[in-house]
Amino acid sequence: MGRYRTPTVLAAAGLLLSALCAGQAPAAAPPGRVDINPVIAEQLDDAITAAMRKAGIPGVGVGLWVDGDDSYVRAFGTSDKATGIPIKTDMHTRIGSVTKTFAITGVLQLVDEGKVRLDAPISTYLDGVPGGEEITVRQLADMRSGLYNYTEDPRWMATFKADPHRAWTPQELLDISFAHPADFPPGARWEYSNTNTVLLGLLVEKISGQPLHTYLKQHVFEPAGLEATSLPTGAEITSPYVHGYTNFTPDGATVDASTWNPSWGWAAGAMISTMDDLRSWVPTLVTGKLPDGGRLLEPGTQAQRLRMLPTGHPDVGYGLGIAELDGWIGHNGELPGYETIAVRLPQERATLVIVVNSDVDGKFGSLSSLIANTVTKIATPEHVWSLPQAAQPNTVPEPSAPPPATPAPTPAPSS
């Protein structure tokens, strides 16, 4: 879904989750209903903290909200290992590939305005894309373009690892991708590629005449009431913020990556947000409706966005910058030091947001998916989050993740 892959994580984009549970069997909610009662809440507390201990996770934020009903909002552990400051649910965090939901919303707004056509070749709007006469805007948005994912490039990975504070321009990222042949003909299959969303970010800039961060602020963040969400133009992160820990380093040591420059992810994975803002964003993303009753997107465009196509992974579908896993709709994201899940279970009117301040996945696979699996097994046992590793979003490959034994149909780098 949301792939950033730390330069080593890219190669291992799979998520075969080991389920970590507290010792006792959870008292599951009644079928067809999410019931966050005190017993369930206590079991969630115990299971999450047990998972954190086993996987060595510094800090976790979890929010599960049911419209008009009870909610479960918790923060466990530390936001800063140097000071011991606890993680809090109002802290800013880097959200990786959840950024794609915002960037592609911008594209779809331009579709609604008649300025962009989903089935037009990208060459209609942007020059210099290899095979751009055959690749449509829609294929870029639903990850079926075939364009090589620049975050999979070994030399790019080595450069990033050597200097994670370096600033990258979108064109530099595209040049890396375009130096490789396409992975397959446009539309032939699904493959997660950050290149697609970087191109769509440039499309928004070209057609709107605004920098992407300005366009999104004026046309997406502000209408949706997202006051703590931004697309940074450099390495900045708004205070108070969660410190993120990664071992994507030359010697494999775990370090604080919170000041690393996310410009390599740009439209594909550089954004910052909070749990509260993501809680507000996900229902808007899934319904196309703004909190004030207005529309983010026209109903027909929203319906196209939610038309999930197969990805080659069981129970995982992908639409236009949005994914579905066993009924949960939204996106996840990973980049060095940070993992995020922001999804909605429409039939249960439930929203789930998970923030983890580490991508040192080790033997447990994706840490955010581990926590999501732990939560959903207890709270929504009919809709359990279990994301295949090969479908895991990563922007940069992780050093700790081994390469897949066989080529994955769509390795997703996290951003």
C-alpha positions in Angstrom: 0.0 0.0 0.0 2.2 2.9 1.1 5.7 2.2 0.2 8.6 4.3 1.0 11.3 1.8 1.7 14.3 3.0 3.2 17.0 2.2 0.7 17.2 -1.3 2.0 13.6 -1.7 2.8 12.7 -1.3 -0.8 14.1 -4.7 -1.7 12.1 -6.4 1.0 8.7 -5.0 0.6 6.8 -7.9 2.0 4.9 -8.2 5.2 4.3 -11.7 6.4 3.1 -10.7 9.8 3.7 -12.8 12.8 0.7 -12.2 15.1 1.7 -11.1 18.5 -1.1 -11.4 21.0 -1.4 -11.1 24.7 -1.6 -14.4 26.4 -5.4 -14.7 26.7 -7.9 -14.9 23.9 -9.6 -11.5 23.3 -13.2 -11.0 24.0 -14.1 -10.2 20.4 -16.8 -7.6 19.5 -20.1 -9.0 18.3 -20.1 -9.8 14.6 -20.9 -6.8 12.4 -20.1 -4.2 15.1 -17.1 -2.5 16.6 -17.6 -2.4 20.3 -14.9 -0.6 22.3 -15.9 -1.5 25.8 -13.6 -1.4 28.8 -12.8 -5.1 28.5 -11.8 -4.7 24.9 -9.8 -1.5 25.7 -7.9 -3.4 28.4 -7.1 -6.2 26.1 -5.9 -3.8 23.5 -3.6 -2.1 26.0 -2.1 -5.4 27.0 -1.7 -6.8 23.5 -0.2 -3.6 22.1 2.4 -3.2 24.9 3.2 -6.9 24.6 3.8 -6.5 20.9 6.0 -3.4 21.5 8.1 -5.3 24.0 8.7 -8.3 21.7 9.5 -6.1 18.6 11.5 -3.5 20.5 9.3 -0.6 19.4 10.1 2.7 21.1 6.7 4.4 20.7 3.2 3.8 19.3 0.1 5.9 18.9 -3.2 4.1 18.2 -6.6 5.6 17.5 -9.7 3.6 16.8 -12.8 5.7 16.4 -16.4 4.6 15.7 -18.7 7.3 14.5 -21.0 8.5 17.2 -19.7 5.9 19.6 -16.8 5.1 21.9 -13.2 5.5 20.8 -9.9 4.0 21.8 -7.0 6.5 21.7 -3.7 5.6 23.3 0.0 6.5 23.2 2.6 4.0 24.5 6.3 4.4 25.0 8.6 7.2 24.2 8.8 9.9 21.4 12.5 10.6 22.1 14.9 8.0 23.4 17.4 10.6 24.3 15.2 12.5 26.7 12.5 9.9 27.6 9.7 12.2 26.6 6.5 10.1 26.2 4.9 9.9 22.8 1.6 11.8 22.6 -1.3 11.6 20.2 -1.0 15.3 19.2 2.6 15.1 18.1 3.6 15.6 14.5 5.0 12.6 12.6 6.2 11.9 9.0 3.5 9.8 7.3 5.4 8.3 4.3 3.2 7.0 1.5 0.0 8.2 3.1 1.2 11.4 1.2 0.0 9.7 -2.0 -3.7 10.0 -0.9 -3.3 13.8 -0.8 -1.2 14.2 -3.9 -3.6 12.2 -6.0 -6.6 14.0 -4.5 -5.0 17.1 -6.1 -4.9 15.3 -9.5 -8.6 14.3 -9.2 -9.7 17.8 -8.3 -8.1 18.9 -11.5 -10.1 16.2 -13.3 -13.3 17.6 -11.7 -12.3 21.0 -13.1 -11.9 19.6 -16.6 -8.2 20.5 -16.7 -7.0 16.9 -16.6 -8.4 13.7 -18.2 -7.7 10.4 -16.4 -7.4 8.4 -19.6 -5.2 10.9 -21.4 -1.5 10.1 -21.9 0.8 11.8 -19.5 2.6 13.2 -22.5 -0.5 15.4 -23.0 0.7 17.4 -20.0 4.3 16.6 -19.3 7.3 16.2 -21.7 10.2 13.8 -21.3 8.4 10.7 -19.9 9.7 7.5 -21.7 6.7 5.9 -23.3 4.6 8.8 -22.1 2.3 8.5 -25.2 1.1 5.1 -23.9 1.0 5.8 -20.1 -2.2 7.4 -18.9 -2.8 9.6 -15.9 -5.0 6.8 -14.5 -2.2 4.2 -14.8 0.1 6.4 -12.9 -2.5 6.9 -10.1 -3.3 3.2 -9.8 0.3 2.0 -10.1 0.1 0.3 -13.5 2.4 2.4 -15.5 5.4 0.0 -15.5 7.8 2.9 -14.8 10.9 1.8 -12.8 10.7 2.8 -9.1 13.6 5.2 -8.5 13.9 4.1 -4.9 14.9 0.7 -6.0 18.0 2.0 -7.8 21.1 0.7 -6.0 23.2 3.8 -6.7 20.4 6.0 -5.4 20.1 3.9 -2.3 23.9 4.2 -1.7 23.8 7.9 -2.2 20.8 8.3 0.2 22.4 6.1 2.8 25.7 8.1 2.6 23.9 11.5 3.0 20.3 11.3 4.2 20.2 15.1 4.7 20.7 15.7 1.0 17.9 17.6 -0.8 16.5 16.1 -4.0 14.5 17.7 -6.8 11.6 15.8 -8.5 13.5 15.9 -11.7 16.6 14.3 -10.2 14.3 11.5 -9.0 12.7 11.0 -12.4 16.1 11.0 -14.1 17.1 8.0 -12.0 13.9 6.2 -12.9 14.0 7.1 -16.6 17.6 5.7 -16.9 16.1 2.3 -16.5 13.8 0.5 -18.9 10.2 0.1 -18.0 9.4 -3.0 -16.0 6.4 -3.9 -18.1 4.0 -2.4 -20.7 1.5 0.2 -19.3 -1.5 -1.5 -17.8 0.0 -5.0 -17.9 -0.1 -5.4 -14.1 0.2 -3.6 -10.8 3.5 -2.5 -9.4 4.1 0.0 -6.6 6.3 2.8 -7.8 7.1 6.1 -6.2 8.0 7.4 -9.7 4.3 7.4 -10.6 3.3 9.8 -7.8 6.3 12.1 -8.3 5.1 12.5 -11.9 1.6 13.3 -10.7 2.9 15.9 -8.3 4.6 17.6 -11.2 1.3 17.3 -13.1 -0.5 19.2 -10.4 2.1 21.9 -10.4 2.0 22.3 -14.2 -1.8 22.5 -14.5 -2.5 24.5 -11.4 0.5 26.9 -11.7 1.2 26.5 -8.0 4.0 24.6 -6.1 2.5 21.3 -4.8 2.8 22.3 -1.2 0.8 25.5 -1.8 -1.8 23.8 -3.9 -2.4 21.1 -1.3 -2.6 23.6 1.5 -5.2 25.7 -0.3 -7.2 23.0 -2.0 -7.0 20.0 0.3 -5.7 20.7 3.8 -7.6 23.8 4.5 -11.0 22.7 3.1 -10.6 19.4 5.0 -9.8 21.3 8.2 -6.3 19.8 8.6 -4.4 22.4 10.5 -1.4 20.2 11.5 -0.8 18.7 8.0 1.9 19.9 5.6 4.2 19.0 2.8 7.6 20.3 3.9 9.9 22.0 1.4 13.0 20.8 3.3 13.9 18.7 6.3 11.7 20.7 8.7 9.2 19.0 11.0 6.7 20.9 13.1 7.1 20.8 16.9 6.1 18.9 19.0 7.2 16.0 16.9 7.9 12.3 17.3 11.5 11.3 16.8 11.8 8.4 14.4 14.4 5.6 14.6 16.0 3.7 11.7 18.9 1.4 11.1 19.2 2.4 7.5 22.8 3.5 8.1 26.2 2.5 6.6 27.0 0.4 9.7 23.5 -0.7 10.5 23.4 1.3 13.8 20.0 2.6 14.9 19.9 6.4 14.7 17.4 9.3 15.1 16.2 10.1 11.5 13.7 12.9 12.4 15.8 15.6 10.8 16.6 13.6 7.6 15.5 15.3 4.4 12.3 13.6 3.0 12.5 15.4 -0.3 13.4 12.1 -2.0 9.8 11.1 -1.3 8.2 14.5 -2.2 4.6 13.8 -3.6 5.1 10.1 -2.9 6.0 10.3 0.7 7.3 13.5 2.3 4.3 14.8 4.3 3.8 15.5 8.0 0.6 15.1 10.0 -0.8 14.2 13.4 -3.1 11.4 14.6 -6.0 13.9 15.0 -5.6 15.3 11.5 -5.4 11.8 10.0 -8.5 10.8 11.9 -10.3 13.7 10.2 -8.7 13.0 6.8 -9.6 9.3 6.4 -13.4 9.6 6.3 -13.0 12.6 3.9 -10.7 10.5 1.7 -13.0 7.5 1.7 -16.3 9.4 1.1 -15.2 12.4 -0.9 -17.2 14.6 1.5 -15.8 17.5 3.5 -16.6 18.0 7.2 -18.8 21.0 6.4 -21.0 19.0 4.0 -19.3 20.1 0.9 -17.5 17.8 -1.5 -13.8 17.2 -1.9 -14.4 15.3 -5.1 -17.5 14.9 -7.4 -19.3 11.6 -6.7 -18.4 10.1 -10.1 -14.7 10.9 -9.6 -14.8 9.5 -6.1 -16.4 6.3 -7.4 -13.5 6.0 -9.9 -11.0 6.5 -7.1 -12.6 3.7 -5.1 -12.6 1.2 -8.0 -10.2 -1.3 -6.6 -8.2 -3.4 -9.0 -6.3 -6.6 -8.1 -2.7 -6.2 -7.1 -1.7 -9.9 -7.2 -1.8 -10.1 -3.4 -4.7 -11.7 -1.6 -7.3 -9.3 -0.1 -5.3 -6.3 -1.4 -6.8 -4.0 -4.0 -5.6 -0.6 -5.2 -7.6 2.3 -6.6 -6.4 5.8 -7.5 -3.9 6.6 -4.7 -5.9 4.5 -2.3 -5.8 0.9 -1.2 -8.2 -1.7 0.4 -7.2 -4.6 2.6 -9.9 -6.9 3.9 -12.4 -4.0 4.0 -10.1 -1.4 5.4 -9.7 1.5 2.9 -6.9 4.1 3.0 -3.2 3.9 2.8 -0.1 3.1 4.9 3.4 4.5 4.6 6.9 3.9 5.7 10.1 5.9 5.5 13.3 5.9 7.6 12.2 6.1 11.3 8.4 6.2 10.7 5.5 4.0 9.9 1.9 5.0 9.6 -1.5 3.4 8.8 -4.6 5.6 8.2 -7.6 3.5 7.1 -11.4 3.4 7.3 -13.8 0.4 7.7 -16.9 2.0 6.1 -19.4 -0.7 6.9 -18.5 -0.4 10.6 -18.1 3.4 10.5 -14.7 2.9 12.1 -11.4 4.8 11.5 -8.0 3.4 12.5 -4.8 5.4 12.7 -1.5 3.9 13.8 1.8 5.8 14.2 5.1 4.0 15.0 8.4 5.8 15.5 10.6 3.0 14.1 11.1 1.1 10.9 13.6 -1.3 12.4 11.4 -4.2 11.4 13.6 -7.2 12.0 12.0 -10.6 12.3 8.5 -9.1 13.0 8.1 -7.5 9.5 6.4 -4.1 9.3 6.0 -2.8 12.8 2.9 -0.7 11.9 1.3 -3.7 10.4 2.2 -5.8 13.4 0.3 -3.3 15.6 -2.6 -3.1 13.2 -2.8 -6.9 13.1 -2.8 -6.9 16.9 -5.5 -4.3 17.2 -7.8 -5.6 14.5 -7.7 -9.2 15.8 -9.2 -8.0 19.0 -11.5 -5.1 17.9 -12.6 -6.1 14.4 -12.0 -9.9 14.1 -14.0 -10.1 10.9 -11.6 -7.6 9.3 -8.1 -8.4 10.3 -5.2 -6.3 8.9 -2.7 -8.8 7.5 -0.7 -7.1 4.7 1.5 -9.4 2.6 5.1 -8.3 2.8 5.4 -7.9 -1.0 2.5 -5.4 -0.9 4.0 -3.4 2.0 4.6 0.3 1.2 8.1 1.5 1.6 9.9 4.5 0.3 13.4 3.5 0.9 14.7 0.0 1.3 15.5 -1.1 4.8 18.9 -2.5 5.7 17.3 -5.0 8.0 15.0 -6.5 5.4 16.3 -9.3 3.3 15.6 -9.3 -0.5 12.6 -11.4 -1.5 13.3 -14.9 -2.5 11.4 -14.4 -5.8 10.7 -11.2 -7.6 7.5 -9.7 -6.2 4.9 -8.6 -8.7 4.8 -5.2 -7.2 7.4 -4.2 -4.6 6.2 -1.1 -3.0 8.8 1.3 -1.7 7.7 3.2 1.3 7.4 6.9 1.2 
